[in-house]
Amino acid sequence: MALNRTYLDWNATAPLSAPARAAMLEALQLPGNASSVHGEGRLSRAAVDKARRQVAALVGADPAHLTFTSGATEASNHVLTPEYRMGRSPVAIGALYVSAIEHPAIREGGRFDPVQVIEIPVTPTGIADLSALETLMAAHDHSLGLPMVGLMLVNNETGVIQPVAEAAEIVHRHRGLLVVDAVQAVGRIPVDITRLDADFMVISSHKIGGPKGVGALISRGEVLMPKPLIRGGGQEKGHRSGTENFHAIVGFGAAAAAMSEDLDDRNAGIGALRDRLEGEMRKAAADVMIHGADVPRVGNTCFFTLPGLKAETGQIAFDIEGIALSAGSACSSGKVGESHVLTAMGRDPQLGALRISLGPDTTDEDITRAVAAFAKIAARRKAQGVAA
């Protein structure tokens, strides 16, 4: 890749952080399998246990209740199942309720039959409709099993923060379980599984500066647990079999520890850069639409539409200008299509929307370059006859 480019796609993936890289290089020197009882194995086990403590601390969880997975998608498929157990007794989940703006890893319903997956609408501002959730929970047929609700803490496209704690009160009052996708929240806002009152939480390493290919499923306890998705040798206390992705887990832990430091100050600086970016964009094109701007968002995300500019065309145009950004979620094999999030918000699905997302390494110069590219693209659009 040519030099002098500006990376503004941190919601898709964060560059590997220096602490994660250093920890992984050190871990490469350890030859043992973490399941082995000899000295080499115990050293590797100690490194995994340290990472488990580091990742758990990022979300205020008990390390004993954290299961490492290959990523957030596997963690989602693990927890989203109608088959649970309480001790040795089976517990049925009768239906899965998911918000209309969920990431596909949750929205697809995991191991539930599609007929068991019910959508929770969102408001035009992109926030889960809690009155609709209340209605759905009240109407749930408990003879089929318990209700389960999947609700993200921060939307991956708009950055809008969802009312998870309020949703938890509704779900638990109706004897349900709450699964929270916190992938885009950790490292950007304080996250505590107990304060949110979530039963399960899903997070990912590569969104916070750790390596790709590792994530975690976190539970409030181990009394009620899902049927394992991957069975075999009984690793991860039997919740997820298979030899642990050792070096990636160690990197995940180091990234989590680094991301826990100076959270408020770091994100205040990122938020100031995002606010400057949006202010300059509005000056360059008065008709730019910034989705979710009127409700609480994380400070690093700007999801915008420039009327008349298709998402794919816009992404290519910014890339030519040396700016890396996304057209919504980056988890669909490179496809650029309609945003289901905008559709859920009642916006025209034909609107092209682009996402700029910032990170700890984003600089004033990066914002200056992004603003210049945006102004150039907006001017070209105006010259082609699209009114501003």
VENZILIN-V484645 format. One record per residue. N is the residue number from 1. RES is the residue in one small letter. OMEGA is omega in radians with two decimals (none if undefined). NEAR is the number of other ideal C-beta (glycine too) atoms within 12 Angstrom. D_FIRST is the distance of its C-alpha to the first C-alpha in whole Angstrom. Layout:
n=N res=RES omega=OMEGA near=NEAR d_first=D_FIRST
n=N res=RES omega=OMEGA near=NEAR d_first=D_FIRST
This chain:
n=1 res=m omega=-3.13 near=9 d_first=0
n=2 res=a omega=3.09 near=9 d_first=4
n=3 res=l omega=3.11 near=7 d_first=7
n=4 res=n omega=3.02 near=12 d_first=9
n=5 res=r omega=-3.12 near=20 d_first=9
n=6 res=t omega=-3.09 near=34 d_first=11
n=7 res=y omega=-3.14 near=31 d_first=12
n=8 res=l omega=-3.13 near=42 d_first=15
n=9 res=d omega=-3.06 near=36 d_first=15
n=10 res=w omega=3.09 near=40 d_first=17
n=11 res=n omega=3.08 near=44 d_first=20
n=12 res=a omega=3.04 near=32 d_first=18
n=13 res=t omega=3.09 near=32 d_first=17
n=14 res=a omega=3.03 near=38 d_first=17
n=15 res=p omega=3.14 near=25 d_first=14
n=16 res=l omega=-3.10 near=30 d_first=16
n=17 res=s omega=3.13 near=33 d_first=19
n=18 res=a omega=3.11 near=18 d_first=20
n=19 res=p omega=3.13 near=29 d_first=24
n=20 res=a omega=-3.14 near=37 d_first=22
n=21 res=r omega=-3.12 near=23 d_first=20
n=22 res=a omega=-3.14 near=20 d_first=23
n=23 res=a omega=-3.14 near=36 d_first=26
n=24 res=m omega=3.12 near=34 d_first=24
n=25 res=l omega=3.10 near=18 d_first=24
n=26 res=e omega=-3.12 near=21 d_first=28
n=27 res=a omega=3.12 near=32 d_first=28
n=28 res=l omega=-3.13 near=17 d_first=27
n=29 res=q omega=-3.10 near=16 d_first=30
n=30 res=l omega=-3.03 near=26 d_first=32
n=31 res=p omega=-2.95 near=16 d_first=34
n=32 res=g omega=3.00 near=23 d_first=36
n=33 res=n omega=-3.07 near=22 d_first=36
n=34 res=a omega=3.09 near=34 d_first=37
n=35 res=s omega=-3.13 near=23 d_first=40
n=36 res=s omega=-3.06 near=20 d_first=42
n=37 res=v omega=-3.14 near=13 d_first=45
n=38 res=h omega=-3.05 near=14 d_first=44
n=39 res=g omega=-3.13 near=13 d_first=43
n=40 res=e omega=3.10 near=19 d_first=39
n=41 res=g omega=-3.13 near=21 d_first=39
n=42 res=r omega=3.08 near=18 d_first=41
n=43 res=l omega=3.12 near=24 d_first=38
n=44 res=s omega=3.10 near=32 d_first=35
n=45 res=r omega=3.13 near=26 d_first=38
n=46 res=a omega=3.13 near=21 d_first=38
n=47 res=a omega=3.10 near=34 d_first=34
n=48 res=v omega=-3.14 near=40 d_first=34
n=49 res=d omega=3.09 near=25 d_first=37
n=50 res=k omega=3.12 near=28 d_first=35
n=51 res=a omega=3.13 near=42 d_first=32
n=52 res=r omega=3.11 near=34 d_first=34
n=53 res=r omega=-3.11 near=26 d_first=36
n=54 res=q omega=-3.13 near=36 d_first=33
n=55 res=v omega=3.13 near=51 d_first=32
n=56 res=a omega=-3.13 near=36 d_first=35
n=57 res=a omega=-3.13 near=26 d_first=36
n=58 res=l omega=-3.11 near=43 d_first=33
n=59 res=v omega=3.08 near=41 d_first=35
n=60 res=g omega=-3.05 near=25 d_first=39
n=61 res=a omega=3.00 near=37 d_first=39
n=62 res=d omega=-3.13 near=20 d_first=41
n=63 res=p omega=-3.14 near=26 d_first=39
n=64 res=a omega=-3.09 near=18 d_first=42
n=65 res=h omega=-3.12 near=31 d_first=41
n=66 res=l omega=3.11 near=43 d_first=37
n=67 res=t omega=3.08 near=42 d_first=36
n=68 res=f omega=3.13 near=47 d_first=32
n=69 res=t omega=3.11 near=39 d_first=31
n=70 res=s omega=-3.14 near=33 d_first=27
n=71 res=g omega=-3.11 near=33 d_first=26
n=72 res=a omega=3.14 near=47 d_first=28
n=73 res=t omega=3.08 near=33 d_first=28
n=74 res=e omega=3.12 near=31 d_first=30
n=75 res=a omega=3.12 near=44 d_first=32
n=76 res=s omega=3.12 near=44 d_first=33
n=77 res=n omega=3.08 near=31 d_first=34
n=78 res=h omega=-3.02 near=39 d_first=36
n=79 res=v omega=-3.11 near=49 d_first=38
n=80 res=l omega=-3.13 near=43 d_first=39
n=81 res=t omega=3.08 near=33 d_first=42
n=82 res=p omega=-3.07 near=29 d_first=45
n=83 res=e omega=3.10 near=28 d_first=46
n=84 res=y omega=3.05 near=32 d_first=47
n=85 res=r omega=3.01 near=21 d_first=49
n=86 res=m omega=-2.93 near=18 d_first=51
n=87 res=g omega=3.08 near=12 d_first=52
n=88 res=r omega=-3.08 near=9 d_first=54
n=89 res=s omega=3.10 near=12 d_first=55
n=90 res=p omega=3.07 near=18 d_first=52
n=91 res=v omega=-3.10 near=23 d_first=51
n=92 res=a omega=2.99 near=26 d_first=50
n=93 res=i omega=-2.99 near=40 d_first=48
n=94 res=g omega=-3.12 near=30 d_first=49
n=95 res=a omega=3.08 near=35 d_first=46
n=96 res=l omega=3.11 near=43 d_first=43
n=97 res=y omega=-3.10 near=44 d_first=42
n=98 res=v omega=3.11 near=43 d_first=39
n=99 res=s omega=-3.07 near=43 d_first=38
n=100 res=a omega=-3.10 near=35 d_first=36
n=101 res=i omega=-3.10 near=47 d_first=33
n=102 res=e omega=2.99 near=43 d_first=32
n=103 res=h omega=3.14 near=41 d_first=29
n=104 res=p omega=3.14 near=31 d_first=29
n=105 res=a omega=3.07 near=36 d_first=30
n=106 res=i omega=-3.04 near=46 d_first=33
n=107 res=r omega=-3.14 near=35 d_first=34
n=108 res=e omega=3.00 near=23 d_first=34
n=109 res=g omega=3.08 near=30 d_first=37
n=110 res=g omega=-3.08 near=38 d_first=36
n=111 res=r omega=3.06 near=25 d_first=39
n=112 res=f omega=2.96 near=33 d_first=42
n=113 res=d omega=-3.11 near=19 d_first=43
n=114 res=p omega=-3.12 near=15 d_first=42
n=115 res=v omega=3.13 near=12 d_first=45
n=116 res=q omega=-3.09 near=27 d_first=45
n=117 res=v omega=-3.06 near=29 d_first=42
n=118 res=i omega=-3.05 near=31 d_first=43
n=119 res=e omega=3.02 near=29 d_first=41
n=120 res=i omega=-3.13 near=40 d_first=42
n=121 res=p omega=3.08 near=25 d_first=41
n=122 res=v omega=3.11 near=39 d_first=40
n=123 res=t omega=3.10 near=25 d_first=41
n=124 res=p omega=3.10 near=22 d_first=39
n=125 res=t omega=3.09 near=27 d_first=37
n=126 res=g omega=3.13 near=42 d_first=36
n=127 res=i omega=3.13 near=37 d_first=38
n=128 res=a omega=-3.10 near=43 d_first=40
n=129 res=d omega=-3.06 near=30 d_first=43
n=130 res=l omega=3.08 near=27 d_first=45
n=131 res=s omega=3.08 near=19 d_first=49
n=132 res=a omega=3.09 near=25 d_first=47
n=133 res=l omega=3.11 near=40 d_first=46
n=134 res=e omega=-3.14 near=24 d_first=50
n=135 res=t omega=-3.14 near=17 d_first=51
n=136 res=l omega=3.14 near=30 d_first=49
n=137 res=m omega=-3.14 near=33 d_first=50
n=138 res=a omega=-3.10 near=19 d_first=54
n=139 res=a omega=-3.09 near=17 d_first=54
n=140 res=h omega=3.14 near=30 d_first=52
n=141 res=d omega=-3.10 near=17 d_first=55
n=142 res=h omega=3.09 near=17 d_first=55
n=143 res=s omega=3.12 near=10 d_first=57
n=144 res=l omega=-3.08 near=20 d_first=54
n=145 res=g omega=-3.12 near=24 d_first=52
n=146 res=l omega=3.00 near=31 d_first=50
n=147 res=p omega=3.02 near=40 d_first=48
n=148 res=m omega=-3.14 near=48 d_first=44
n=149 res=v omega=3.04 near=50 d_first=42
n=150 res=g omega=-3.11 near=52 d_first=38
n=151 res=l omega=3.13 near=50 d_first=37
n=152 res=m omega=3.10 near=51 d_first=34
n=153 res=l omega=3.10 near=47 d_first=34
n=154 res=v omega=3.14 near=44 d_first=31
n=155 res=n omega=-3.05 near=49 d_first=29
n=156 res=n omega=3.14 near=48 d_first=26
n=157 res=e omega=-3.06 near=47 d_first=26
n=158 res=t omega=-3.03 near=46 d_first=28
n=159 res=g omega=-3.10 near=43 d_first=28
n=160 res=v omega=-3.13 near=40 d_first=32
n=161 res=i omega=-3.06 near=33 d_first=34
n=162 res=q omega=-3.10 near=48 d_first=37
n=163 res=p omega=-3.01 near=33 d_first=40
n=164 res=v omega=-3.11 near=39 d_first=40
n=165 res=a omega=3.11 near=24 d_first=43
n=166 res=e omega=3.09 near=24 d_first=45
n=167 res=a omega=-3.14 near=41 d_first=44
n=168 res=a omega=3.14 near=34 d_first=45
n=169 res=e omega=3.13 near=21 d_first=48
n=170 res=i omega=-3.08 near=32 d_first=49
n=171 res=v omega=-3.08 near=39 d_first=48
n=172 res=h omega=3.08 near=23 d_first=50
n=173 res=r omega=3.12 near=19 d_first=53
n=174 res=h omega=3.05 near=28 d_first=53
n=175 res=r omega=3.13 near=22 d_first=52
n=176 res=g omega=3.10 near=36 d_first=49
n=177 res=l omega=-3.14 near=44 d_first=45
n=178 res=l omega=3.06 near=48 d_first=42
n=179 res=v omega=-3.08 near=50 d_first=39
n=180 res=v omega=2.99 near=53 d_first=36
n=181 res=d omega=-3.12 near=46 d_first=32
n=182 res=a omega=-3.05 near=49 d_first=31
n=183 res=v omega=-3.07 near=44 d_first=27
n=184 res=q omega=-3.10 near=47 d_first=26
n=185 res=a omega=-3.07 near=45 d_first=29
n=186 res=v omega=-3.12 near=47 d_first=29
n=187 res=g omega=-3.10 near=44 d_first=28
n=188 res=r omega=3.01 near=41 d_first=28
n=189 res=i omega=3.07 near=34 d_first=32
n=190 res=p omega=-3.13 near=24 d_first=35
n=191 res=v omega=3.12 near=40 d_first=35
n=192 res=d omega=-3.04 near=26 d_first=38
n=193 res=i omega=-3.13 near=39 d_first=39
n=194 res=t omega=3.13 near=23 d_first=43
n=195 res=r omega=3.09 near=19 d_first=43
n=196 res=l omega=-3.12 near=39 d_first=41
n=197 res=d omega=3.09 near=28 d_first=44
n=198 res=a omega=3.08 near=44 d_first=41
n=199 res=d omega=3.12 near=40 d_first=43
n=200 res=f omega=3.14 near=47 d_first=39
n=201 res=m omega=3.14 near=49 d_first=36
n=202 res=v omega=3.08 near=48 d_first=32
n=203 res=i omega=-3.06 near=49 d_first=29
n=204 res=s omega=-3.11 near=47 d_first=26
n=205 res=s omega=-2.93 near=46 d_first=24
n=206 res=h omega=3.05 near=38 d_first=20
n=207 res=k omega=-3.07 near=46 d_first=21
n=208 res=i omega=3.12 near=50 d_first=22
n=209 res=g omega=3.03 near=39 d_first=20
n=210 res=g omega=3.14 near=48 d_first=21
n=211 res=p omega=3.03 near=38 d_first=20
n=212 res=k omega=3.05 near=30 d_first=19
n=213 res=g omega=3.08 near=26 d_first=22
n=214 res=v omega=3.11 near=43 d_first=25
n=215 res=g omega=-3.11 near=43 d_first=28
n=216 res=a omega=2.92 near=52 d_first=31
n=217 res=l omega=-3.08 near=52 d_first=34
n=218 res=i omega=3.13 near=48 d_first=37
n=219 res=s omega=3.09 near=37 d_first=40
n=220 res=r omega=-3.14 near=32 d_first=43
n=221 res=g omega=-3.14 near=20 d_first=45
n=222 res=e omega=3.07 near=25 d_first=46
n=223 res=v omega=3.13 near=16 d_first=49
n=224 res=l omega=-3.06 near=27 d_first=48
n=225 res=m omega=3.14 near=34 d_first=45
n=226 res=p omega=3.03 near=39 d_first=43
n=227 res=k omega=-3.11 near=25 d_first=44
n=228 res=p omega=3.08 near=29 d_first=41
n=229 res=l omega=-3.13 near=29 d_first=38
n=230 res=i omega=-3.11 near=26 d_first=37
n=231 res=r omega=-3.13 near=15 d_first=40
n=232 res=g omega=-3.02 near=15 d_first=41
n=233 res=g omega=3.05 near=18 d_first=42
n=234 res=g omega=3.09 near=15 d_first=42
n=235 res=q omega=-3.10 near=27 d_first=39
n=236 res=e omega=3.11 near=38 d_first=39
n=237 res=k omega=3.12 near=22 d_first=42
n=238 res=g omega=-3.11 near=20 d_first=42
n=239 res=h omega=-3.11 near=33 d_first=40
n=240 res=r omega=-3.10 near=36 d_first=37
n=241 res=s omega=-3.12 near=21 d_first=38
n=242 res=g omega=3.11 near=25 d_first=35
n=243 res=t omega=-3.09 near=25 d_first=34
n=244 res=e omega=3.05 near=38 d_first=32
n=245 res=n omega=-2.85 near=32 d_first=28
n=246 res=f omega=-3.05 near=40 d_first=29
n=247 res=h omega=3.11 near=34 d_first=26
n=248 res=a omega=3.12 near=37 d_first=24
n=249 res=i omega=3.12 near=45 d_first=28
n=250 res=v omega=3.10 near=43 d_first=28
n=251 res=g omega=3.08 near=43 d_first=24
n=252 res=f omega=-3.14 near=54 d_first=26
n=253 res=g omega=-3.13 near=46 d_first=29
n=254 res=a omega=3.11 near=39 d_first=27
n=255 res=a omega=3.14 near=45 d_first=25
n=256 res=a omega=3.13 near=47 d_first=28
n=257 res=a omega=3.14 near=29 d_first=30
n=258 res=a omega=-3.10 near=31 d_first=27
n=259 res=m omega=3.12 near=37 d_first=27
n=260 res=s omega=-3.06 near=28 d_first=31
n=261 res=e omega=3.03 near=22 d_first=31
n=262 res=d omega=-3.07 near=14 d_first=32
n=263 res=l omega=-3.05 near=25 d_first=31
n=264 res=d omega=-3.11 near=16 d_first=33
n=265 res=d omega=-3.12 near=13 d_first=32
n=266 res=r omega=-3.07 near=27 d_first=28
n=267 res=n omega=3.01 near=30 d_first=28
n=268 res=a omega=3.10 near=19 d_first=31
n=269 res=g omega=3.11 near=24 d_first=28
n=270 res=i omega=3.13 near=38 d_first=25
n=271 res=g omega=3.11 near=26 d_first=28
n=272 res=a omega=3.09 near=20 d_first=29
n=273 res=l omega=3.13 near=35 d_first=25
n=274 res=r omega=3.14 near=40 d_first=25
n=275 res=d omega=3.08 near=23 d_first=29
n=276 res=r omega=3.12 near=26 d_first=28
n=277 res=l omega=-3.08 near=42 d_first=25
n=278 res=e omega=3.09 near=34 d_first=27
n=279 res=g omega=3.12 near=19 d_first=30
n=280 res=e omega=3.10 near=26 d_first=28
n=281 res=m omega=3.13 near=34 d_first=27
n=282 res=r omega=3.09 near=24 d_first=31
n=283 res=k omega=-3.10 near=16 d_first=31
n=284 res=a omega=-3.12 near=27 d_first=29
n=285 res=a omega=-3.04 near=31 d_first=30
n=286 res=a omega=-3.08 near=14 d_first=34
n=287 res=d omega=3.11 near=21 d_first=33
n=288 res=v omega=3.14 near=37 d_first=30
n=289 res=m omega=3.11 near=29 d_first=31
n=290 res=i omega=-3.00 near=33 d_first=30
n=291 res=h omega=3.13 near=41 d_first=31
n=292 res=g omega=-3.05 near=38 d_first=33
n=293 res=a omega=-3.06 near=26 d_first=33
n=294 res=d omega=3.14 near=16 d_first=37
n=295 res=v omega=-3.11 near=24 d_first=37
n=296 res=p omega=3.09 near=24 d_first=36
n=297 res=r omega=2.92 near=38 d_first=32
n=298 res=v omega=-2.97 near=42 d_first=29
n=299 res=g omega=-3.04 near=35 d_first=28
n=300 res=n omega=-2.93 near=43 d_first=24
n=301 res=t omega=3.03 near=50 d_first=24
n=302 res=c omega=-3.14 near=47 d_first=25
n=303 res=f omega=-2.94 near=46 d_first=25
n=304 res=f omega=3.06 near=44 d_first=26
n=305 res=t omega=2.99 near=38 d_first=27
n=306 res=l omega=-3.04 near=40 d_first=27
n=307 res=p omega=-3.13 near=24 d_first=30
n=308 res=g omega=3.14 near=26 d_first=30
n=309 res=l omega=3.11 near=34 d_first=26
n=310 res=k omega=-3.08 near=24 d_first=25
n=311 res=a omega=-3.10 near=33 d_first=23
n=312 res=e omega=3.12 near=21 d_first=20
n=313 res=t omega=-3.14 near=22 d_first=21
n=314 res=g omega=-3.14 near=38 d_first=20
n=315 res=q omega=3.12 near=34 d_first=17
n=316 res=i omega=-3.13 near=21 d_first=15
n=317 res=a omega=3.10 near=28 d_first=17
n=318 res=f omega=-3.14 near=38 d_first=15
n=319 res=d omega=3.09 near=26 d_first=12
n=320 res=i omega=3.12 near=17 d_first=12
n=321 res=e omega=3.10 near=25 d_first=13
n=322 res=g omega=-3.11 near=23 d_first=10
n=323 res=i omega=3.08 near=35 d_first=12
n=324 res=a omega=3.04 near=35 d_first=11
n=325 res=l omega=-3.07 near=42 d_first=15
n=326 res=s omega=2.93 near=37 d_first=17
n=327 res=a omega=-3.12 near=39 d_first=20
n=328 res=g omega=-3.10 near=45 d_first=22
n=329 res=s omega=3.12 near=40 d_first=22
n=330 res=a omega=-3.01 near=30 d_first=19
n=331 res=c omega=-3.09 near=30 d_first=21
n=332 res=s omega=3.06 near=23 d_first=22
n=333 res=s omega=3.08 near=9 d_first=20
n=334 res=g omega=-3.11 near=14 d_first=18
n=335 res=k omega=3.03 near=17 d_first=21
n=336 res=v omega=-3.10 near=25 d_first=22
n=337 res=g omega=3.12 near=23 d_first=25
n=338 res=e omega=3.14 near=24 d_first=28
n=339 res=s omega=3.09 near=37 d_first=28
n=340 res=h omega=3.11 near=31 d_first=31
n=341 res=v omega=3.11 near=43 d_first=31
n=342 res=l omega=3.10 near=37 d_first=32
n=343 res=t omega=3.14 near=25 d_first=35
n=344 res=a omega=3.13 near=33 d_first=36
n=345 res=m omega=3.12 near=35 d_first=36
n=346 res=g omega=3.11 near=19 d_first=38
n=347 res=r omega=3.11 near=28 d_first=36
n=348 res=d omega=-3.11 near=16 d_first=35
n=349 res=p omega=3.12 near=19 d_first=33
n=350 res=q omega=3.11 near=17 d_first=32
n=351 res=l omega=3.02 near=30 d_first=30
n=352 res=g omega=-3.14 near=37 d_first=26
n=353 res=a omega=3.14 near=44 d_first=25
n=354 res=l omega=-3.11 near=46 d_first=22
n=355 res=r omega=2.97 near=44 d_first=21
n=356 res=i omega=3.12 near=49 d_first=20
n=357 res=s omega=-3.03 near=45 d_first=20
n=358 res=l omega=3.12 near=40 d_first=20
n=359 res=g omega=-3.09 near=38 d_first=20
n=360 res=p omega=-3.11 near=33 d_first=21
n=361 res=d omega=3.13 near=22 d_first=18
n=362 res=t omega=-3.06 near=38 d_first=18
n=363 res=t omega=3.03 near=20 d_first=20
n=364 res=d omega=-3.14 near=18 d_first=22
n=365 res=e omega=3.08 near=16 d_first=19
n=366 res=d omega=-3.14 near=33 d_first=17
n=367 res=i omega=3.10 near=31 d_first=20
n=368 res=t omega=3.12 near=19 d_first=21
n=369 res=r omega=3.14 near=28 d_first=18
n=370 res=a omega=3.12 near=40 d_first=18
n=371 res=v omega=3.13 near=34 d_first=22
n=372 res=a omega=3.12 near=23 d_first=21
n=373 res=a omega=3.12 near=36 d_first=19
n=374 res=f omega=-3.12 near=39 d_first=22
n=375 res=a omega=3.14 near=27 d_first=24
n=376 res=k omega=3.14 near=24 d_first=23
n=377 res=i omega=3.12 near=38 d_first=22
n=378 res=a omega=3.12 near=34 d_first=26
n=379 res=a omega=3.11 near=19 d_first=27
n=380 res=r omega=3.09 near=24 d_first=26
n=381 res=r omega=-3.13 near=28 d_first=28
n=382 res=k omega=3.14 near=21 d_first=31
n=383 res=a omega=3.13 near=13 d_first=31
n=384 res=q omega=3.02 near=14 d_first=31
n=385 res=g omega=3.07 near=9 d_first=34
n=386 res=v omega=-3.07 near=21 d_first=33
n=387 res=a omega=3.09 near=14 d_first=35
n=388 res=a omega=none near=24 d_first=34
